[in-house]
């Protein structure tokens, strides 16, 4: 078993499922920092399209944008890890050290919104990989996308666990003034030590709580996503997470039960064996019971919540806590009536 790497979610780099050949790791000293740790490499890739569309009833949006593929946060539980295989990389260490950035994201978005017949509906930024991961500090791709959405008065949703979102409070507050934005901050645990192991390069939990407070103070609708809830590891914290975030200014809440698609199951199993060996069997047993005997259930209506005794109990706990804290207010859709398409040359069409 590979030894844990400080600041990384996993040291393993299993072959992706599309690989024609098996790889054997050889440490030749390349792509490492002076201290021997693997370094992050960012590749700029000109994307052909930028808006992804889905029909899943499990999420509140039909359109999403991900300026980055791969995520340096290194969250071991991330359901997006297997998607890195499409790019020829491993869902393991590659996912958190080989980041693909789309420098033409904003230009593609502008062209998409300018197409005749485009019908606006909420666009979620960061639904797959975090749009405010460390690379964003230098590249600013998420901010460039937000600038286009603000110019065109397009309804926007954001999901992140990085305090860097505070940099864009000016744009978010502008959108919020017209009822055009909603933000969800993901808070997995309030335990700093557990967070360091689960999500090593994401903002620490208390820093995220501060972010919720600052967004709320700026008049930006913000909620908390307690996700993922992991049996026998962090699920006991759910009520405290919701209460702490509500006190900071969160106005709504959601949760997700851990799911482990494809290569993620073995990566998470190895992580448990390294960090919580005495809890490993219990965690995995309850998870399988909640997923119909498997580690993942991709069926709509089931994949986010699970089934069985534990899943039902978690659902009831969440509903009661949300009601007690006033986080169960009806969801109000974002306004689409203010949308004004841009011209391809970058000028707004004020007469549409």
C-alpha positions as CSV (number, residue, x, y, z in Angstrom):
1,X,0.0,0.0,0.0
2,X,1.3,3.4,-0.9
3,X,2.2,5.7,2.0
4,X,0.1,8.8,2.4
5,X,1.4,12.0,0.8
6,X,1.2,15.2,2.9
7,X,-1.2,17.6,1.3
8,X,-2.7,15.0,-1.1
9,X,-5.8,12.9,-0.9
10,X,-4.2,9.8,-2.3
11,X,-0.8,8.5,-3.3
12,X,-2.2,5.9,-5.6
13,X,-2.5,6.3,-9.3
14,X,-4.4,3.4,-10.7
15,X,-4.8,2.9,-14.4
16,X,-7.9,4.5,-15.8
17,X,-10.6,2.1,-17.2
18,X,-10.0,3.2,-20.8
19,X,-6.2,2.5,-20.8
20,X,-5.1,0.0,-23.5
21,X,-2.0,-0.9,-21.4
22,X,-1.2,-1.2,-17.7
23,X,1.2,1.2,-16.3
24,X,3.9,0.6,-13.6
25,X,5.0,3.7,-11.6
26,X,8.7,4.5,-11.7
27,X,10.0,7.4,-9.7
28,X,12.5,9.2,-12.0
29,X,12.5,12.4,-10.1
30,X,10.5,14.4,-12.7
31,X,7.3,16.4,-11.8
32,X,8.4,16.6,-8.2
33,X,9.1,19.6,-5.9
34,X,12.6,20.0,-4.3
35,X,11.3,18.1,-1.3
36,X,10.3,15.1,-3.4
37,X,6.5,15.8,-3.3
38,X,4.6,15.5,-6.6
39,X,3.9,19.0,-8.0
40,X,0.7,20.2,-9.6
41,X,0.8,20.7,-13.4
42,X,-1.8,22.8,-15.1
43,X,-2.4,22.3,-18.8
44,X,-4.3,24.9,-20.8
45,X,-6.8,23.2,-23.1
46,X,-8.9,25.1,-25.6
47,X,-12.4,23.6,-25.1
48,X,-14.8,23.1,-28.0
49,X,-17.9,23.8,-25.9
50,X,-18.5,25.1,-22.4
51,X,-22.1,24.5,-21.3
52,X,-23.0,20.9,-20.2
53,X,-26.6,20.0,-20.1
54,X,-28.3,17.3,-18.0
55,X,-31.8,16.0,-17.4
56,X,-31.2,14.6,-13.9
57,X,-34.1,15.3,-11.5
58,X,-31.6,15.0,-8.6
59,X,-30.2,18.5,-9.2
60,X,-31.8,21.9,-9.5
61,X,-30.2,23.0,-12.8
62,X,-30.1,21.8,-16.4
63,X,-27.0,23.7,-17.4
64,X,-23.5,23.7,-15.9
65,X,-20.0,25.1,-16.5
66,X,-16.7,23.6,-15.2
67,X,-13.7,25.8,-16.1
68,X,-11.4,23.1,-14.8
69,X,-11.1,19.3,-15.1
70,X,-9.4,17.7,-12.1
71,X,-9.2,19.4,-8.8
72,X,-6.2,20.2,-6.6
73,X,-8.3,20.1,-3.4
74,X,-7.7,16.4,-3.5
75,X,-10.9,15.3,-1.8
76,X,-10.7,11.6,-1.5
77,X,-14.4,11.1,-1.7
78,X,-14.9,13.2,-4.9
79,X,-17.4,11.6,-7.3
80,X,-15.7,13.5,-10.2
81,X,-12.4,11.5,-9.9
82,X,-13.5,8.8,-12.4
83,X,-14.2,11.6,-15.0
84,X,-10.4,12.2,-15.3
85,X,-10.2,8.9,-17.1
86,X,-11.8,10.6,-20.2
87,X,-8.7,12.7,-20.5
88,X,-6.3,9.8,-20.3
89,X,-5.3,10.4,-16.7
90,X,-5.7,8.3,-13.5
91,X,-8.6,9.1,-11.1
92,X,-6.0,8.8,-8.4
93,X,-3.1,11.2,-7.8
94,X,-3.4,12.5,-11.4
95,X,-6.8,13.9,-10.6
96,X,-5.3,16.3,-8.0
97,X,-2.0,17.0,-9.7
98,X,-2.9,17.1,-13.5
99,X,-5.3,20.0,-13.8
100,X,-6.8,20.9,-17.2
101,X,-7.9,24.5,-17.5
102,X,-10.1,25.9,-20.2
103,X,-8.8,29.4,-21.0
104,X,-11.5,30.1,-23.6
105,X,-14.3,29.4,-21.2
106,X,-15.7,32.9,-21.1
107,X,-15.4,33.4,-24.9
108,X,-17.3,30.2,-25.5
109,X,-19.9,31.2,-23.1
110,X,-20.4,34.6,-24.7
111,X,-20.8,32.9,-28.1
112,X,-23.3,30.3,-26.7
113,X,-25.4,33.0,-25.0
114,X,-25.5,35.0,-28.3
115,X,-26.9,32.2,-30.4
116,X,-30.4,32.9,-31.7
117,X,-33.1,31.1,-29.8
118,X,-31.0,30.5,-26.6
119,X,-33.4,30.1,-23.7
120,X,-31.9,31.1,-20.3
121,X,-32.0,28.7,-17.4
122,X,-29.8,28.6,-14.3
123,X,-26.2,27.8,-15.0
124,X,-24.3,26.1,-12.2
125,X,-20.6,26.8,-12.0
126,X,-18.5,24.1,-10.3
127,X,-20.9,21.1,-10.3
128,X,-18.2,18.6,-11.2
129,X,-14.9,20.1,-10.0
130,X,-14.4,23.1,-7.8
131,X,-14.4,26.4,-9.7
132,X,-12.4,28.1,-7.0
133,X,-9.6,25.6,-6.6
134,X,-6.1,27.0,-6.2
135,X,-5.5,27.4,-10.0
136,X,-8.3,30.0,-10.1
137,X,-6.3,32.4,-8.0
138,X,-3.9,32.9,-11.0
139,X,-6.0,32.1,-14.0
140,X,-9.3,33.8,-13.1
141,X,-11.4,31.6,-15.4
142,X,-14.3,31.5,-13.0
143,X,-14.3,35.2,-12.6
144,X,-14.2,35.7,-16.4
145,X,-17.3,33.5,-16.7
146,X,-19.1,35.3,-13.9
147,X,-18.4,38.6,-15.7
148,X,-20.2,37.4,-18.8
149,X,-23.1,36.2,-16.7
150,X,-23.3,39.5,-14.8
151,X,-23.2,41.5,-18.1
152,X,-26.0,39.4,-19.6
153,X,-28.0,39.2,-16.3
154,X,-28.1,35.5,-16.5
155,X,-29.3,33.3,-13.5
156,X,-26.3,31.7,-11.8
157,X,-25.6,29.1,-9.2
158,X,-22.2,28.3,-7.6
159,X,-20.9,25.4,-5.5
160,X,-17.5,25.6,-3.8
161,X,-15.6,24.7,-0.7
162,X,-12.9,27.4,-1.2
163,X,-12.9,30.8,0.5
164,X,-11.5,32.3,-2.7
165,X,-15.1,32.9,-3.8
166,X,-15.0,36.0,-1.5
167,X,-12.8,37.7,-4.2
168,X,-15.9,37.8,-6.4
169,X,-18.3,39.3,-3.9
170,X,-18.6,42.4,-6.1
171,X,-20.0,40.4,-9.0
172,X,-22.1,38.1,-6.8
173,X,-23.7,41.0,-4.9
174,X,-24.5,42.7,-8.2
175,X,-26.3,39.5,-9.4
176,X,-28.0,39.1,-6.1
177,X,-29.5,42.5,-6.3
178,X,-31.7,41.3,-9.2
179,X,-32.4,37.8,-7.8
180,X,-29.9,36.2,-10.2
181,X,-27.6,34.1,-8.0
182,X,-27.5,31.4,-5.3
183,X,-24.3,30.1,-3.7
184,X,-23.8,26.8,-1.8
185,X,-20.8,26.3,0.4
186,X,-19.9,22.6,0.9
187,X,-19.0,21.8,4.5
188,X,-18.1,18.1,5.1
189,X,-17.0,18.3,8.7
190,X,-16.1,20.8,11.5
191,X,-13.2,18.6,12.6
192,X,-10.0,20.3,11.3
193,X,-8.0,17.0,11.6
194,X,-10.6,15.0,9.7
195,X,-10.9,17.7,7.0
196,X,-7.1,17.7,6.6
197,X,-7.2,14.0,5.7
198,X,-10.5,14.1,3.7
199,X,-9.9,17.3,1.6
200,X,-6.3,18.3,2.1
201,X,-6.1,21.4,-0.1
202,X,-9.6,22.9,0.4
203,X,-10.2,25.8,2.8
204,X,-10.4,24.6,6.4
205,X,-14.0,24.2,7.8
206,X,-14.0,27.3,10.0
207,X,-12.7,29.4,7.1
208,X,-15.7,28.2,5.1
209,X,-18.0,29.3,7.9
210,X,-16.5,32.8,7.7
211,X,-17.1,32.7,3.9
212,X,-20.8,32.0,4.5
213,X,-21.0,34.9,6.9
214,X,-19.3,37.3,4.5
215,X,-21.5,36.3,1.6
216,X,-24.6,36.7,3.7
217,X,-23.5,40.1,5.0
218,X,-23.1,41.2,1.4
219,X,-26.7,40.2,0.6
220,X,-25.8,37.1,-1.4
221,X,-28.2,34.1,-0.9
222,X,-25.9,31.4,0.5
223,X,-26.6,27.9,1.8
224,X,-24.7,24.9,3.2
225,X,-24.3,21.6,1.5
226,X,-23.4,19.0,4.2
227,X,-21.7,16.6,1.8
228,X,-20.8,13.9,1.6
229,X,-22.2,12.3,4.8
230,X,-20.1,9.3,5.5
231,X,-21.4,6.5,7.7
232,X,-19.6,6.2,11.1
233,X,-17.1,8.9,10.1
234,X,-18.8,12.3,9.9
235,X,-22.6,11.7,9.8
236,X,-22.8,12.4,13.5
237,X,-21.8,16.0,12.8
238,X,-24.7,16.8,10.4
239,X,-26.9,18.7,12.9
240,X,-23.9,20.7,14.2
241,X,-22.8,21.6,10.7
242,X,-26.3,22.9,9.8
243,X,-26.6,24.8,13.1
244,X,-23.2,26.4,12.8
245,X,-23.8,27.5,9.2
246,X,-27.3,28.8,9.9
247,X,-25.8,30.9,12.7
248,X,-23.3,32.3,10.2
249,X,-26.0,33.3,7.8
250,X,-26.9,30.3,5.7
251,X,-30.5,30.4,4.6
252,X,-30.9,26.9,3.1
253,X,-29.3,23.5,3.3
254,X,-28.8,20.2,1.5
255,X,-26.9,17.0,2.0
256,X,-25.6,14.0,0.0
257,X,-24.8,10.5,1.2
258,X,-21.4,9.3,0.0
259,X,-21.4,7.4,-3.3
260,X,-18.4,5.7,-4.7
261,X,-18.6,5.2,-8.5
262,X,-16.1,3.2,-10.5
263,X,-12.4,3.6,-9.5
264,X,-13.4,5.8,-6.5
265,X,-14.5,2.7,-4.5
266,X,-10.9,1.3,-4.3
267,X,-9.3,4.7,-3.7
268,X,-11.6,5.4,-0.7
269,X,-11.1,1.8,0.6
270,X,-7.4,2.3,0.6
271,X,-7.8,5.7,2.2
272,X,-9.8,4.2,5.1
273,X,-7.2,1.5,5.5
274,X,-4.5,4.1,5.9
275,X,-6.2,6.7,8.1
276,X,-9.1,4.8,9.9
277,X,-8.3,1.1,9.8
278,X,-10.5,0.3,12.8
279,X,-13.5,2.0,11.2
280,X,-12.9,0.6,7.7
281,X,-15.2,-2.4,7.8
282,X,-18.0,-0.6,9.5
283,X,-18.0,2.4,7.2
284,X,-18.0,0.2,4.1
285,X,-20.6,-2.2,5.5
286,X,-23.1,0.6,6.2
287,X,-22.4,2.2,2.9
288,X,-23.1,-1.1,1.0
289,X,-26.3,-1.5,3.0
290,X,-27.3,2.0,1.9
291,X,-26.5,1.3,-1.7
292,X,-28.3,-1.9,-2.3
293,X,-25.3,-4.1,-1.6
294,X,-23.0,-2.0,-3.8
295,X,-20.8,1.1,-3.3
296,X,-22.8,3.2,-5.8
297,X,-26.4,3.3,-7.0
298,X,-26.7,5.6,-10.1
299,X,-30.5,5.5,-10.2
300,X,-32.2,8.9,-10.3
301,X,-33.8,9.6,-6.9
302,X,-31.5,7.2,-5.1
303,X,-27.9,8.2,-5.9
304,X,-27.9,11.3,-3.6
305,X,-29.8,9.8,-0.7
306,X,-29.4,6.0,-0.6
307,X,-31.9,3.4,0.6
308,X,-32.3,1.3,3.8
309,X,-32.4,1.9,7.5
310,X,-29.3,4.2,7.7
311,X,-30.2,6.2,4.7
312,X,-33.8,6.7,6.0
313,X,-32.6,7.7,9.4
314,X,-30.1,10.2,7.9
315,X,-32.9,11.7,5.8
316,X,-35.2,12.1,8.8
317,X,-32.4,13.7,10.9
318,X,-31.8,16.2,8.1
319,X,-35.4,17.1,7.7
320,X,-35.9,17.7,11.4
321,X,-32.7,19.7,11.8
322,X,-33.5,21.8,8.7
323,X,-37.0,22.5,10.0
324,X,-35.8,23.4,13.5
325,X,-33.3,25.8,12.1
326,X,-35.5,27.4,9.5
327,X,-33.5,26.1,6.6
328,X,-36.5,24.6,4.9
329,X,-37.9,27.6,3.2
330,X,-39.4,26.9,-0.3
331,X,-36.9,27.3,-3.1
332,X,-37.5,30.3,-5.2
333,X,-36.4,30.1,-8.8
334,X,-33.9,32.5,-10.2
335,X,-35.2,35.2,-12.5
336,X,-34.7,34.6,-16.2
337,X,-36.7,37.6,-17.5
338,X,-33.7,40.0,-17.3
339,X,-31.5,38.1,-19.6
340,X,-30.1,40.1,-22.5
341,X,-27.9,38.2,-25.1
342,X,-24.5,39.5,-25.9
343,X,-23.2,40.1,-29.4
344,X,-20.3,37.8,-30.5
345,X,-18.1,40.9,-30.6
346,X,-18.5,41.3,-26.9
347,X,-21.0,44.1,-27.0
348,X,-24.4,43.7,-25.2
349,X,-27.5,43.6,-27.4
350,X,-29.5,46.3,-25.5
351,X,-32.3,46.2,-28.0
352,X,-33.2,42.5,-27.9
